[in-house]
Amino acid sequence: MKIGIDFGTSFSLPAAVINGTADTLLPNGEYGIPSVFYYDAEVGVQVGNAAEYNAEFCPMNVRRDIKMEISGHEDSFTADGRTFSKKEIVGSILKEVRRVAAEEGSRRELASRKIEGAVISVPAAFNLRELNFIREAAQAPEEAGGAGLNVLGFIREPVAAAIAYFHAPGARDKNTILVYDLGGGTCDTAIVRADRNEPAWYRVLESEMVRIGGRDWDRVLAEIIRRKLMDVTGEAGFDEETESRINRQAVAVKHMLSTQPSARASVSLRGRIYSCLITVEEFEEATSFLLRETMSITRRLMEECGTKVDYIVCVGGSSNMPQVRRSFEKDYPGIPVRIFQPEKAIAFGAAIYAREMKNEHFLRDICKFSYGARYVENYPKYHDLDRLRIWNIIYKGEELPASGTSTSTRIREDSDSTYIAIYESECTDEVYLPEKGTYIGDIQITGIKNGRKGDKTTLIMSIDRSGMMILEAVDQRTGKKARARIQLKDF
């Protein structure tokens, strides 16, 4: 059984294609698996619902939102005297997802209960470092703190949602949609075209991401509740346990305000229950700046793509907030807006892609980043760092597979090797400074006899549809070659 995993900031969700239809692999009635990690010396490591339960009693021992901290500077988390790496925390969450999926497969007596591998969804602009981090955490053996998963590949969250939408009953064979995915930690957008008569059934035209999500709405709402409780209680501040209760109430109130005009937050403090009322108007006014930011990247995406969109499809749990639909209907009155399986669409799409990813006609994606070369003779430390530049070879937005060449000139006599560093960036200029990009790998030609100043080296860079970068460097005078591979992503 191949599964898709929506590895979310707030919740994670496994799914599989069962009898031709994508379905979640969760016990009946469960919303998802909380992406929450907890530890204390008495109960040990707890993940998911168990972690959420224990967090109420010891909030200092819980770690949330780990997905959005992968690129952060803090590398570890210490609880009750024990330290865990971020990779162990991610691995533990994905291990719980795998366990739940396997148990549900057995409960349903599916023909293929063993999990052969998984496609994991990721935000639209996760870079190589973030993808490799998730891959390593997922694939590490259980005894090493990993999930023991065979990672088949990754798929961008809005692209996964588009695939799920196009496979839903009643979907047309030819359509172009804008996907707006407002999740817990990011807002991801993509414009995807479906046409079963084309060589590629689904084609990604453009995608964008901003690190704003439902957790930001939660924080604003928590601040509203905090201020009101301070007014009622006369307190100047609250302890960590009370703050944890306020944060949980903020999430609950946000959900209630998606379906009713007002909601009451209640918090226990020193044996008394204090409550305050929040109206939907108050909530929407306080969070309007967040919504504007997500609408801004959506508008920019539409303008850059310049393609007629047939539908706007909203996914992600935070798309349930009425302000999202209203904003789209106001800004794009001629385009129908659909709220489609907000909590499940991404997992469904990842599961469908897991089944179809070997079909070269299924999905054609684009490069999310630009890739270029920095040329250095022998080793970087011998070079004048002030003169280093990156020359882009494959540009952000190019359709995969993509390829390009670049030629460098030797600037010193008697060098016996050529070292070429490869960089990833969002820069679309032909040449840029190294600090604007990220080093991801290199290629080196060695054993060049009597290297001469002025000798030319040609670099051929290609990225296949699975995200494998193949590099070939050729010294033009001697014919000496070198080849290297860099696994960028699996889109």
C-alpha positions, 0 to 999 in steps of 0.5 A: 500500500502506497500512502500520501501524508499531509504533514501539517503544522497543526495536524497530520493526515494519512490517506490511500487510494482504496478501490479507486478512491482516495480515503483517509486512513484514520479511525472513524470520527478522527479529524487528524493526528495532532502534530504535537510532541510531548515528553516527561520521565514518567510517561515517556514520549507521547505523540498526537492525541496522547501528547495533546492530552498530557500537554494540558497538565505540563505545557512546558514539556510539549513541542508544537508547530515543529514543521515551521521550525525546521529551518530555525536556529534552535536545534533541540528541545529539552523536556524533563531533563531529556533533550530531543533533536528537531529531527527526532521530533519530526520522525516521532510524528511521522512514525505515529502517522505511519502506525495509525495508517497501518492499523487502520489498513489492518482494521479495514482488511485492505488487500495490501496492508503493508506500507510500501512507501509514502509521498509527503506533502510540503509547502510550496517554497520549502527549499532543499535543506527543509526537504532533506530534513523531512526525508531523513527524519522519515527514513531514519530507522525507528531505533534511531528516532525516525519513522522508518518510512520509505519516502517515494517523493514529495509534492507541493501542498497546493498541487496535491490539493489540485490533483484531489480536486481534479479527481473528485466526482463531477470534475471536468477534464479540462480546467485551470484552477487557482488553489489557495491553501491556508494551513496552520503555518503557511499560505500556499497558492498554485495555478494548475491546469488539467487537460487529459488531451495534453501530454501532461494531464496536470501542469503547474503554471505557477506557485507561491508561498507566504509563511502566514497560517492559521496559527497566526490567527490563533495568536491574534485571538489569544491576545484578544482573550488575554487582554479581556481576561486581564480587564476582568481579573485585574491580573497584569499577566498569567503563568505558563499553565494559564497561557496554555489554556488561553492558547487552547481557547483561542483555537476553540473560539476560532473554530466556533466563529467559523459557524456562529456570530460570537463565541465565549472563551472560558479560562480557569484561574485560582479556582474560578472560571472567567469568561469573555465574549468575542464576536466574529466582527471583532475577530475579523477586524483584528486579523484583517492584516493577515488575510490581506497578506495572503490575498496579496500573494494570490493577486501577484500569482494571478498577475504573473501567470496571466492565465484565465482561471476557471475556479478558485479552490480553497483548501486547508483547515483555515479556509473554513473561516468565512472571511476567506471566501468573502474576500475572494468573492469580493476581489474576483466576482467573476470566478466561482469560489469552492471550499473543497475538502479543507482538511483532507484534500492535500492528503488525498492528492498526495495519495493519488500522486503516490499511485501515479507518480511513475506515469510520466504523463500525470504531472508536469511541474516547474522549478521552484528555485533557480540553480546556478554555479559558482566557479572557483579554481582548486579550492575556494580558500585560494580565491578572491572572495570579493570576486565570487559570483553565481551564474544562473543556469536553470531559472525559477519557473522553468518547466521540468525537465530542464537543462542548461549550460555555462562556461567558465574560464581558468584565471590561473596557470598550473592548476590541476583541478576545477571546483564548481559549487552549485547554488539554489536561490529565488533570484532570477537575475543572470548573475548574483552574489553568493549571499543571496543563494544557498550552497547545495553541492558541488562538482570537481574535475581533478587530474588536469595536467598543465592547466593553463590560464584561459582554459575553458570548462563547460558545465551541463546541468539538467534536472529531470521530472523527479527532481534529480539534478545531473551535473557534467563538467568538461575541461575543453582542452583535455576532454577531462570529465566529471559527473555528479548527482544532487537530489533536489526534490521529488516534485 
